[in-house]
């Protein structure tokens, strides 16, 4: 493949650099996908050497997302989802899980990765009754996200804000807490926040080495956080049982999922 690609429509979208590893493509590799390049596979294997169960980490996070969306679309009655930092399409994407439970569910995906943009058509397959859309925006630009999502979502009605495996790609000085606050301030009571986040206080030596290798190899910089730090993202919200736990501990469906280890803190909370 060429090192860089242009969008088919000739627009000024960001170029795709295949010489630098990218988290979305590495995650795709661990999940068994094909949307990755040699540089992503190389770093993915280096990290697998540090943490042999790394593919289980990715699967555990995806299983958490699926369970959280099923709970929200089913038991909680949520019909709108704003999935920020969605990453590459995989099995059981947010809209597929939500619309299986509630065909009228409306989903907006947000990402600023050009390879995700190139796969937008895969994300734009919706149920006939619902809606699915893709927004090219950076998580730090909450105003653009909210304005763009308003074309599909009704912000006078509850929305599930999904920040799954994305906040650890923000440094403290980028104010991830402020980003969460701005997003949740824009949605009404009865809305929900869903977060998963790489842990710094679980398998501490292994996770510190993973962070070092990631930050040495990638333009994205990772900040892993403690359970207490992740819990602060839910300040002012009502945590759903069992609270902030490791991904494989959040309402697992059975023995297989509970046995899949997680090194990401995860939680779901409602805006009162």
LINJORA-V957379 format. One record per run of one state. SS is the DSSP state (H for helix, E for strand, C for the rest). FROM is the first residue (numbers start at 0). TO is the last residue. If there is no record, write none. Layout:
BEGIN
((SS FROM TO) (SS FROM TO))
END
This chain:
BEGIN
((C 0 21) (H 22 29) (C 30 36) (H 37 49) (C 50 52) (H 53 72) (C 73 78) (E 79 83) (C 84 92) (H 93 100) (C 101 104) (E 105 110) (C 111 112) (H 113 117) (C 118 118) (H 119 122) (C 123 129) (E 130 135) (C 136 140) (H 141 148) (C 149 158) (E 159 163) (C 164 165) (H 166 168) (C 169 170) (H 171 173) (C 174 174) (H 175 184) (C 185 190) (E 191 198) (C 199 202) (H 203 216) (C 217 223) (E 224 224) (C 225 225) (H 226 233) (C 234 235) (E 236 238) (C 239 243) (E 244 245) (H 246 248) (C 249 253) (H 254 258) (C 259 262) (E 263 270) (C 271 271))
END
